[in-house]
Amino acid sequence: MELNNKINKDLILREKLALQRTNLANQTTFLSFLRTALYFMVAGLSIRNLMNVENSLYIEIVFFLTAALLFFFGIFSFVKNKKSISEDEKHIGNYQMEYYKE
């Protein structure tokens, strides 16, 4: 019986640590989307100074729209994954011990 309690605690700890890693990966992914959106925003702001093209306004609009789409997709993805992670959190410790019997 003592072995089963040790297995239970180890598995629960591993599952909690795995969820923490997944949460950190989700935050990192959101920050990557934010960083990329900011790059496109800066490109849109600086395109007029770099190019002497008359229709640079259209290129700026494309960069701004791309930045906005990336930003909102990053928020949507973050919220969706965070909800999924929180739903998985309630399953910690719900495993069957028959797999661990010798």
Residue pairs with C-beta under 8 A, 6 or more apart in sequence:
4 97
4 100
7 97
7 100
8 93
11 93
11 95
12 92
12 93
15 92
15 93
16 92
19 85
19 88
19 89
19 92
22 85
23 82
23 85
26 78
26 81
26 82
26 85
27 78
29 74
29 77
29 78
29 81
30 74
30 75
30 77
30 78
32 74
33 70
33 71
33 73
33 74
33 77
33 78
34 71
34 74
36 70
37 67
37 68
37 70
37 71
37 74
38 67
39 67
40 63
40 64
40 66
40 67
40 70
41 63
41 64
41 67
43 63
44 59
44 60
44 61
44 62
44 63
44 64
44 67
45 60
47 56
47 59
47 60
47 63
48 56
48 57
48 60
51 59
53 59
